[in-house]
Amino acid sequence: MTRALLPAFLVAAVLVGRAEQTPPLDPIAVPIEPEPRHRLVFANEFVRIIDALLPPLYVSQKHTHALDNVSVTILSGVDGAQGQARVGFAGFSRGGYSHIITNPNTAPMRFIAVELRAPDASGAGDARPQPNHTSVLANARVRVSRVKLDAGQSIADHTHQAGFVSVVVRGLEGAGTWKWHSGAEAAGVLAAGAQALEMVEIEPR
């Protein structure tokens, strides 16, 4: 995948694809921050959060992803069942690659990418099963879970043993809303409200 322009069905795969699918590092590519459509919206010692919004027909500058990352699809750029199936997809990529991405569609594409720096083990202890949480992936660098609640449904106080980022896919404050939760943060009730809730939780390891 070293070509500048990619077919529509490969665009999301490049951004959130597996390590073996990512292009090599290019020393002349720009860092991710100067790329106009990749906004660094949060950073601490554990994660960096990138909000990437690609307008229709947008072609990015060649840029480098230096850190391992998990990218969550918020807008796929494609209407219908195929496009909706991509919404909420979370994929892991090994850092140290450079690429150009394009949105060949007539609708925008949006991704929330969480770059992994270090685990926040403030709440020390082994991971415990959480209600309404489904494991999406787990490896040496990250644990990713999906949370789904029907309208009006809630989860009572529950404990997360380490810090994590939550990314809303549907419901609550709106798709693409993110939040960093410290490992020392007190647990609280999670409620869907009037609409069904779907979100992805990304915990650095």
C-alpha positions as CSV (number, residue, x, y, z in Angstrom):
1,M,0.0,0.0,0.0
2,T,2.6,2.6,-1.1
3,R,0.4,4.3,-3.7
4,A,-0.7,7.8,-3.0
5,L,-4.4,7.1,-3.8
6,L,-6.2,4.1,-2.6
7,P,-9.5,2.5,-3.6
8,A,-12.5,3.5,-1.4
9,F,-12.7,0.1,0.3
10,L,-9.0,0.3,1.4
11,V,-9.0,3.8,2.8
12,A,-10.3,2.9,6.3
13,A,-8.1,-0.2,6.3
14,V,-5.0,1.9,5.8
15,L,-5.9,4.2,8.7
16,V,-6.9,1.5,11.1
17,G,-5.3,-1.6,9.6
18,R,-3.2,-4.3,11.1
19,A,0.6,-3.8,11.5
20,E,1.5,-5.9,8.5
21,Q,-0.7,-3.8,6.2
22,T,0.8,-0.4,7.1
23,P,3.2,1.3,4.7
24,P,6.9,1.8,5.7
25,L,8.3,4.9,7.5
26,D,9.2,7.7,5.1
27,P,11.8,10.1,6.5
28,I,10.6,13.0,4.4
29,A,6.9,12.7,5.5
30,V,5.6,15.4,7.8
31,P,4.7,14.5,11.5
32,I,1.0,13.9,12.0
33,E,0.4,17.3,13.7
34,P,1.0,19.5,10.6
35,E,-1.4,17.4,8.4
36,P,-4.3,19.9,8.1
37,R,-7.1,17.3,8.8
38,H,-5.5,15.5,11.7
39,R,-6.1,17.6,14.8
40,L,-4.3,16.8,18.1
41,V,-7.1,17.4,20.6
42,F,-5.7,15.9,23.8
43,A,-2.4,14.6,25.2
44,N,-1.1,13.4,28.5
45,E,1.6,10.9,29.6
46,F,-0.6,8.0,28.6
47,V,-2.3,8.8,25.3
48,R,-2.6,11.3,22.5
49,I,-6.0,11.7,20.8
50,I,-6.2,12.7,17.1
51,D,-9.5,13.8,15.5
52,A,-9.3,13.2,11.7
53,L,-12.1,14.7,9.6
54,L,-11.6,14.1,5.9
55,P,-13.9,16.1,3.5
56,P,-15.2,14.6,0.3
57,L,-12.4,14.0,-2.2
58,Y,-9.7,15.0,0.3
59,V,-6.1,13.8,-0.3
60,S,-3.8,14.2,2.7
61,Q,-0.2,15.2,2.9
62,K,2.1,12.2,3.4
63,H,2.4,12.0,7.2
64,T,3.9,9.7,9.8
65,H,2.2,7.8,12.7
66,A,5.1,7.4,15.1
67,L,3.1,5.7,17.9
68,D,1.0,2.6,18.1
69,N,-2.6,3.6,17.8
70,V,-6.2,2.5,17.8
71,S,-8.6,4.3,15.3
72,V,-12.3,4.3,15.7
73,T,-14.5,5.0,12.6
74,I,-17.1,7.7,13.3
75,L,-18.1,8.5,9.7
76,S,-17.4,6.1,6.9
77,G,-18.0,8.3,4.0
78,V,-20.3,5.7,2.5
79,D,-24.1,5.6,2.7
80,G,-26.2,2.4,3.2
81,A,-25.6,-0.8,4.9
82,Q,-21.9,-1.0,3.8
83,G,-21.1,2.3,5.3
84,Q,-23.0,1.8,8.5
85,A,-21.2,-1.5,9.0
86,R,-17.9,0.4,9.2
87,V,-19.1,2.9,11.8
88,G,-17.7,2.0,15.2
89,F,-15.0,-0.2,13.8
90,A,-11.8,-0.1,16.0
91,G,-8.5,-1.3,14.6
92,F,-5.0,-1.4,15.9
93,S,-1.9,-0.3,14.0
94,R,1.8,-0.5,15.0
95,G,3.5,2.9,15.0
96,G,6.4,3.8,12.7
97,Y,4.7,4.2,9.3
98,S,4.0,6.9,6.8
99,H,1.1,7.2,4.3
100,I,-1.2,9.3,2.3
101,I,-4.9,8.8,2.7
102,T,-7.8,10.0,0.5
103,N,-11.5,10.2,0.8
104,P,-12.9,9.4,-2.6
105,N,-16.5,9.6,-1.4
106,T,-19.1,12.4,-1.6
107,A,-19.6,12.4,2.2
108,P,-17.0,13.1,4.9
109,M,-15.0,10.5,6.7
110,R,-14.1,10.9,10.4
111,F,-11.8,8.9,12.7
112,I,-10.9,9.3,16.4
113,A,-7.3,7.8,16.7
114,V,-5.9,7.1,20.2
115,E,-2.1,7.0,20.2
116,L,-0.7,4.8,22.9
117,R,2.1,6.1,25.2
118,A,2.0,4.2,28.5
119,P,-0.5,2.4,30.8
120,D,-2.1,4.3,33.6
121,A,-2.1,1.7,36.4
122,S,-3.4,4.1,39.1
123,G,-6.1,1.6,39.9
124,A,-3.8,-1.4,40.3
125,G,-5.2,-4.9,39.9
126,D,-6.3,-7.4,37.3
127,A,-8.8,-6.6,34.6
128,R,-12.4,-7.6,35.7
129,P,-15.3,-8.4,33.4
130,Q,-17.6,-5.4,33.1
131,P,-21.4,-5.5,32.4
132,N,-22.4,-4.9,28.8
133,H,-18.8,-4.7,27.8
134,T,-17.6,-6.9,24.9
135,S,-13.9,-7.5,24.2
136,V,-12.9,-6.2,20.7
137,L,-9.2,-6.9,20.8
138,A,-6.4,-7.3,23.3
139,N,-2.6,-7.4,22.8
140,A,0.5,-6.4,24.6
141,R,-0.2,-2.7,23.9
142,V,-3.9,-2.2,24.3
143,R,-7.2,-3.6,25.4
144,V,-10.3,-2.5,23.5
145,S,-13.9,-3.1,24.6
146,R,-17.3,-2.2,23.1
147,V,-20.2,-1.0,25.3
148,K,-23.8,-1.2,24.1
149,L,-26.9,-0.1,26.1
150,D,-30.5,0.1,24.9
151,A,-32.4,3.4,25.4
152,G,-33.2,3.8,29.1
153,Q,-30.7,1.1,30.1
154,S,-27.9,1.8,32.6
155,I,-24.9,0.1,34.2
156,A,-24.5,0.5,38.0
157,D,-21.2,1.6,39.5
158,H,-18.4,-0.5,38.1
159,T,-14.7,-0.4,38.4
160,H,-12.0,0.0,35.8
161,Q,-8.6,-1.0,37.0
162,A,-6.6,1.3,34.7
163,G,-7.0,4.5,32.7
164,F,-8.8,4.5,29.4
165,V,-10.3,6.6,26.6
166,S,-14.0,6.3,25.8
167,V,-15.2,7.2,22.3
168,V,-18.9,7.5,21.7
169,V,-20.1,6.0,18.4
170,R,-23.9,6.5,19.0
171,G,-25.9,8.3,21.7
172,L,-25.0,10.4,24.7
173,E,-23.3,13.7,23.7
174,G,-23.0,12.6,20.1
175,A,-20.8,10.5,17.8
176,G,-17.1,11.3,18.1
177,T,-17.3,12.5,21.7
178,W,-14.3,11.3,23.6
179,K,-13.1,11.4,27.2
180,W,-10.0,10.3,29.1
181,H,-10.7,8.4,32.4
182,S,-7.9,8.2,34.9
183,G,-7.2,4.9,36.5
184,A,-7.8,6.5,39.9
185,E,-11.2,8.0,38.8
186,A,-14.2,7.0,40.9
187,A,-16.6,4.7,39.1
188,G,-20.1,6.0,38.3
189,V,-23.4,5.0,36.7
190,L,-23.3,4.8,32.9
191,A,-26.8,5.5,31.4
192,A,-27.9,5.5,27.8
193,G,-30.7,8.1,28.2
194,A,-33.4,8.5,25.6
195,Q,-31.3,6.9,22.8
196,A,-29.3,3.7,22.6
197,L,-25.7,4.0,23.5
198,E,-22.7,2.5,21.7
199,M,-19.1,3.4,22.6
200,V,-15.6,2.0,22.4
201,E,-13.2,1.9,25.4
202,I,-9.4,2.0,24.7
203,E,-7.1,1.1,27.5
204,P,-3.3,1.4,27.0
205,R,-1.2,-1.4,28.4
